[in-house]
Amino acid sequence: MQTKQKKVKIQDGIPKPHAFLYFLPVVILLPFLYQEFTTHFGGGVVNANRQNANGILLNSGNKKPFLFEKEKMEEYHSEELKEEFLERFGDDYGYDGEIEKIVSKELSRLEECYLDYTGAALYPQTVIEKSFHDLASNVYGNPHSRSPSSKRSERALSHLRGQIRDFLNADPEEYSIIFTSGTTEALKMVGESFPWSKESKFVYLKRSHNSVVGVREYAKDRGNGFFSIDEEDVLNWQKKTWKKILNTDKVSNSYDDDNNLKDNEEEEDEEEEEILEFQTQYKSNTQGLYEDDDKDGCGKDKTVYHLFSYPAESNFDGAKFDLNWVNKFQDSPPVEGTNWMVLLDAAAFLPTHKLDLEKHPADFVALSLYKMFGYPTGLGALIARNEAIKKLEKSYWGGGTIILTSSDTDFCVLHPNPSTKFEDGTVPFLGISSAKYGFEFLNDLEMEKINRHVYSLTRFLYEKLNALHWSNGAKVAKIYGKWKQEKNGDVQGGIISFNTLNPQGEFIGYNIIDDAFAKHGIHIRSGCLCNPGSCSKYFGIDDKDRNKLITQKEGCGDDVYTVNNKWLGTARISLGYLSAFEDIEYFLYIFKNKIMTQFE
């Protein structure tokens, strides 16, 4: 039986395929083409049904933040609570009614509740889009060269230095801007280059960040050691403290064994005589260290300089410290005839405040840009008075920090420009070219409005958190900071540090609370927050406790919360320029209805 064969059309000796096969490559490539299109023109890559580390579903695409999705707000939103808030803070909150519009546009990627602005600010969508367009449209090259791309980077560097000066009201004739990787490197740069002598002391506020405290290692190695002080020592110029700091055996009888001032006018007069005698002796000893009045035999400045450092705002609890301390140390030091330079840690302060260096001319200011507007990371600055930076003694040099050197001898000529002299290696020029858009964003919002906006939210949240009680009347939260002082807006920033107490008044592990909030999409932070002085102040931790902890603690994230019945840390909420009322409303709802019920 003869079988029928299907005819196949032949074209140029090749079988002609079915028509649909022509479209097969298009069908295969369509998903990839769509992804590329949405990446470049739709604002992001679609990753449907992705989850974060806590198992929270993160929907894809450019949806509005969940705080403004009506179907989710119905669960926790209270019109009465918002009316109460707006009645009290409506004039300060929300950038003249634009906050919802701003957040919906700038944080379209955010589907959770972010309360960790002191850890890092959230970057606005506008900043990213402008940065991407800039980088996609221009070629930036390694600076310090003559090529067009190099010159373009140099202009970006110069422009950002100008923005920082404007932001801090820093006269270019008086201040130089040195780019660093962040606040920590800026602080380190001062420590390693400070003109230490065998008489120099490093004094710092006890409630400083670890990055300030670490400078003491240079004082130990090259100077006359370090000393930590309390706020009261600066406010009152406690003579006993400063005599101890500057190594004198003249101790006033005006203080009892607990360092409390005695109420005795005769002894006060004796103390003043002792102070005058000490001041004369100190100046005499200092001048006797060198043969000439101003220089030693090698032409080196023989002046004894001491360094004082403190935070404008504490990263631990948001407590602010008086900027007039800068002027006090420079104009009226604790002991007449002593010379002080002031190193100001402004990392937690600048995201919500203006700093005027014309009014408070600190010798050195350290900052991080990502704490101010989120992007780029790995970029900060040291702002240094030109008179102060001339006294810094740079050891290591590299890259473009020199004009001329020899590989055979120790011959080297450092660059005379302070910024170029201290910026070892290649600065992050692509990040620098993008940072200008962050400053533009802050300036558009206006720093005064940012300050009032953040304080209104923080104050209201503090009051509601402080008012929480268990059914037996016991308080739920123990809050740290200067909230109870008069005009607390002047002394308290946008941070609330608290510990949660159970109905019996016992502390609940701060990491347990941190994890509980994370499961509901709320970002906070917990631990000692790199601020050992504040933990000592609030929890009474001493060296005996720390010695015991050496064999127990593995880090801030471990489950060791106490030592010798003393607490070791706190939970921290920090708000910022893009925080909204719905953030704190959602936080309070979760705290009262989800977390407290676990421990009732």
Backbone hydrogen bonds, N-H to C=O, Kabsch-Sander energy under -0.5 kcal/mol:
donor,donor_aa,acceptor,acceptor_aa,energy
3,T,1,M,-0.5
9,K,7,K,-0.5
11,Q,14,I,-2.1
14,I,11,Q,-1.8
16,K,9,K,-1.9
21,L,18,H,-1.1
22,Y,19,A,-1.8
23,F,20,F,-1.2
24,L,21,L,-0.7
27,V,23,F,-2.2
28,I,24,L,-2.5
29,L,25,P,-2.3
30,L,26,V,-1.5
33,L,29,L,-2.7
34,Y,30,L,-2.5
35,Q,31,P,-2.1
36,E,32,F,-2.4
37,F,33,L,-2.3
38,T,34,Y,-2.6
39,T,35,Q,-2.1
40,H,36,E,-2.2
41,F,37,F,-2.7
42,G,37,F,-0.6
42,G,38,T,-1.0
44,G,38,T,-1.9
47,N,45,V,-0.5
50,R,47,N,-1.0
50,R,58,L,-0.9
52,N,56,I,-1.8
55,G,52,N,-2.1
58,L,50,R,-3.2
59,N,57,L,-0.7
63,K,61,G,-1.2
68,F,65,P,-2.2
69,E,66,F,-1.5
70,K,68,F,-0.8
72,K,69,E,-1.6
73,M,69,E,-2.1
74,E,70,K,-1.7
75,E,72,K,-1.0
76,Y,72,K,-0.5
76,Y,73,M,-0.9
77,H,73,M,-3.4
82,K,78,S,-2.0
83,E,79,E,-2.5
84,E,80,E,-2.2
85,F,81,L,-2.2
86,L,82,K,-3.0
87,E,83,E,-2.2
88,R,84,E,-1.3
89,F,85,F,-3.2
90,G,86,L,-2.0
92,D,89,F,-1.2
93,Y,89,F,-2.2
97,G,93,Y,-0.5
98,E,94,G,-1.4
98,E,95,Y,-0.8
99,I,94,G,-1.4
102,I,98,E,-2.6
103,V,99,I,-2.8
104,S,100,E,-2.2
105,K,101,K,-1.6
106,E,102,I,-3.2
107,L,103,V,-2.4
108,S,105,K,-0.7
110,L,107,L,-1.6
113,C,521,G,-3.3
114,Y,112,E,-0.7
115,L,113,C,-0.6
115,L,523,H,-1.8
117,Y,574,S,-1.9
119,G,116,D,-0.6
120,A,116,D,-1.8
121,A,370,Y,-1.5
125,Q,106,E,-0.9
128,I,124,P,-1.6
129,E,125,Q,-2.7
130,K,126,T,-2.5
131,S,127,V,-2.3
132,F,128,I,-2.9
133,H,129,E,-2.5
134,D,130,K,-2.3
135,L,131,S,-2.7
136,A,132,F,-2.5
137,S,133,H,-1.1
137,S,134,D,-0.5
138,N,134,D,-1.5
140,Y,138,N,-0.6
141,G,149,S,-1.9
151,K,147,S,-2.6
152,R,148,P,-2.1
153,S,149,S,-1.7
154,E,150,S,-2.3
155,R,151,K,-2.2
156,A,152,R,-1.7
157,L,153,S,-2.5
158,S,154,E,-2.4
159,H,155,R,-2.4
160,L,156,A,-2.2
161,R,157,L,-2.2
162,G,158,S,-1.9
163,Q,159,H,-2.0
164,I,160,L,-2.4
165,R,161,R,-2.3
166,D,162,G,-2.5
167,F,163,Q,-2.4
168,L,164,I,-1.8
169,N,165,R,-0.7
169,N,166,D,-0.7
170,A,165,R,-2.5
171,D,169,N,-0.6
174,E,171,D,-1.8
175,Y,171,D,-2.4
176,S,384,A,-2.8
178,I,176,S,-0.5
178,I,382,L,-2.5
179,F,177,I,-0.5
180,T,380,G,-2.0
186,A,182,G,-1.7
187,L,183,T,-2.5
188,K,184,T,-2.5
189,M,185,E,-2.5
190,V,186,A,-1.5
191,G,187,L,-2.1
192,E,188,K,-2.7
193,S,189,M,-1.0
194,F,190,V,-1.4
196,W,194,F,-2.6
200,S,197,S,-1.2
202,F,225,G,-1.9
203,V,201,K,-0.6
203,V,307,L,-3.1
204,Y,227,F,-1.8
205,L,309,S,-1.9
206,K,229,I,-2.9
208,S,205,L,-1.2
210,N,530,C,-2.4
212,V,209,H,-1.5
213,V,209,H,-2.1
214,G,210,N,-2.5
215,V,212,V,-1.6
216,R,213,V,-1.8
217,E,214,G,-1.6
218,Y,215,V,-1.3
219,A,215,V,-1.2
220,K,216,R,-2.4
221,D,217,E,-1.8
222,R,218,Y,-3.0
223,G,218,Y,-0.6
223,G,219,A,-1.2
224,N,200,S,-3.6
225,G,219,A,-1.8
227,F,202,F,-2.2
229,I,204,Y,-2.2
233,D,230,D,-0.8
234,V,230,D,-0.8
234,V,231,E,-0.8
235,L,231,E,-2.3
236,N,232,E,-2.4
237,W,233,D,-0.5
238,Q,233,D,-0.7
242,W,238,Q,-1.9
243,K,239,K,-2.4
244,K,240,K,-1.8
245,I,241,T,-2.2
246,L,242,W,-2.0
247,N,244,K,-1.2
248,T,243,K,-1.8
251,V,249,D,-1.1
255,Y,252,S,-0.7
256,D,260,N,-2.3
259,N,256,D,-2.1
262,K,254,S,-3.6
264,N,262,K,-1.3
268,E,264,N,-1.9
269,D,265,E,-1.9
270,E,266,E,-1.9
271,E,267,E,-2.3
272,E,268,E,-2.0
273,E,269,D,-1.8
274,E,270,E,-2.2
275,I,271,E,-2.6
276,L,272,E,-2.3
277,E,273,E,-2.2
278,F,274,E,-2.6
279,Q,275,I,-2.8
280,T,276,L,-2.1
281,Q,277,E,-2.4
282,Y,278,F,-3.1
283,K,279,Q,-2.3
284,S,280,T,-2.0
285,N,281,Q,-2.5
286,T,282,Y,-2.4
287,Q,283,K,-2.3
288,G,284,S,-1.6
289,L,286,T,-1.3
290,Y,287,Q,-1.1
292,D,295,K,-0.9
296,D,300,K,-2.2
299,G,296,D,-2.0
302,K,294,D,-2.0
305,Y,303,T,-0.6
306,H,339,N,-2.9
307,L,201,K,-2.4
308,F,341,M,-2.7
309,S,203,V,-2.0
310,Y,343,L,-1.5
312,A,345,D,-2.4
313,E,345,D,-0.6
314,S,319,A,-3.1
318,G,314,S,-1.5
320,K,491,V,-2.9
321,F,312,A,-1.9
325,W,322,D,-1.5
326,V,323,L,-1.4
327,N,323,L,-0.5
328,K,324,N,-2.4
329,F,325,W,-2.6
330,Q,326,V,-1.5
331,D,327,N,-3.1
332,S,328,K,-2.1
338,T,335,V,-1.9
339,N,304,V,-0.7
340,W,338,T,-0.5
341,M,306,H,-2.5
343,L,308,F,-2.9
344,L,342,V,-0.6
344,L,364,F,-3.2
345,D,310,Y,-2.2
345,D,343,L,-0.5
346,A,344,L,-0.8
346,A,366,A,-2.1
350,L,346,A,-2.2
352,T,349,F,-1.4
353,H,349,F,-0.7
355,L,167,F,-0.6
357,L,168,L,-2.9
357,L,355,L,-0.8
360,H,356,D,-2.3
362,A,360,H,-2.5
363,D,342,V,-0.7
364,F,342,V,-2.1
365,V,383,I,-2.1
366,A,344,L,-2.4
367,L,381,A,-1.8
369,L,379,L,-2.1
370,Y,379,L,-0.6
372,M,369,L,-1.1
373,F,369,L,-2.3
374,G,370,Y,-1.4
375,Y,373,F,-1.2
380,G,180,T,-2.9
381,A,367,L,-1.8
382,L,178,I,-2.9
383,I,365,V,-2.8
383,I,381,A,-0.5
384,A,176,S,-2.4
384,A,382,L,-0.6
385,R,363,D,-2.5
386,N,174,E,-3.4
389,I,385,R,-3.0
390,K,386,N,-1.4
391,K,388,A,-1.3
392,L,389,I,-0.8
393,E,193,S,-3.8
394,K,392,L,-0.8
401,T,398,G,-1.5
402,I,399,G,-0.7
403,I,413,V,-3.4
404,L,413,V,-1.2
406,S,411,F,-1.9
413,V,404,L,-2.9
414,L,412,C,-0.5
415,H,401,T,-2.8
421,K,417,N,-2.7
422,F,418,P,-1.7
423,E,419,S,-1.1
424,D,422,F,-1.4
425,G,398,G,-0.6
429,F,427,V,-2.2
432,I,428,P,-2.3
433,S,429,F,-1.8
434,S,430,L,-0.9
435,A,431,G,-1.8
436,K,432,I,-0.7
437,Y,434,S,-1.6
438,G,434,S,-0.5
438,G,435,A,-0.9
439,F,435,A,-1.6
440,E,436,K,-2.0
441,F,437,Y,-1.8
442,L,438,G,-2.2
443,N,439,F,-2.6
444,D,440,E,-2.0
445,L,441,F,-1.9
446,E,442,L,-2.2
450,I,446,E,-2.1
451,N,447,M,-2.6
452,R,448,E,-2.0
453,H,449,K,-2.6
454,V,450,I,-2.7
455,Y,451,N,-2.2
456,S,452,R,-2.1
457,L,453,H,-1.6
458,T,454,V,-2.5
459,R,455,Y,-3.1
460,F,456,S,-1.8
461,L,457,L,-2.4
462,Y,458,T,-2.6
463,E,459,R,-2.3
464,K,460,F,-2.1
465,L,461,L,-2.7
466,N,462,Y,-2.9
467,A,463,E,-1.2
468,L,465,L,-1.0
470,W,474,A,-3.2
473,G,470,W,-2.2
476,V,468,L,-1.9
478,K,499,N,-2.8
479,I,477,A,-0.6
480,Y,497,S,-2.6
485,Q,482,K,-1.5
488,N,485,Q,-0.7
490,D,487,K,-2.4
491,V,487,K,-0.5
491,V,488,N,-0.6
492,Q,488,N,-1.4
493,G,318,G,-3.2
495,I,493,G,-1.1
496,I,573,I,-2.9
497,S,480,Y,-0.6
498,F,571,A,-2.7
499,N,478,K,-2.3
500,T,508,I,-0.5
501,L,476,V,-3.5
502,N,506,E,-2.9
505,G,502,N,-2.7
508,I,500,T,-3.0
513,I,509,G,-1.9
514,D,510,Y,-2.3
515,D,511,N,-2.5
516,A,512,I,-2.0
517,F,513,I,-2.2
518,A,514,D,-2.1
519,K,515,D,-1.7
520,H,517,F,-1.3
521,G,518,A,-2.0
522,I,517,F,-2.2
523,H,113,C,-3.0
523,H,521,G,-0.5
524,I,522,I,-0.7
525,R,572,R,-1.7
527,G,570,T,-2.2
531,N,528,C,-1.3
533,G,208,S,-0.5
534,S,531,N,-0.6
535,C,531,N,-1.6
536,S,532,P,-2.2
537,K,533,G,-2.2
538,Y,534,S,-2.6
539,F,535,C,-2.2
540,G,536,S,-1.7
541,I,535,C,-0.6
546,R,542,D,-2.1
547,N,543,D,-2.5
548,K,544,K,-1.4
549,L,545,D,-1.7
550,I,546,R,-1.0
551,T,548,K,-0.7
552,Q,549,L,-2.0
553,K,549,L,-2.8
558,D,555,G,-1.4
561,Y,559,D,-0.9
563,V,566,K,-2.0
566,K,563,V,-1.6
568,L,561,Y,-1.8
570,T,527,G,-2.2
571,A,498,F,-2.6
572,R,525,R,-3.7
573,I,496,I,-2.9
574,S,115,L,-1.8
575,L,494,G,-2.3
579,S,576,G,-1.9
583,D,580,A,-1.4
584,I,580,A,-1.0
585,E,581,F,-2.3
586,Y,582,E,-2.2
587,F,583,D,-2.2
588,L,584,I,-2.5
589,Y,585,E,-2.1
590,I,586,Y,-2.6
591,F,587,F,-2.6
592,K,588,L,-2.6
593,N,589,Y,-2.9
594,K,590,I,-2.0
595,I,590,I,-2.2
596,M,591,F,-2.6
598,Q,595,I,-1.4
599,F,595,I,-0.5
599,F,596,M,-1.4
600,E,596,M,-0.9
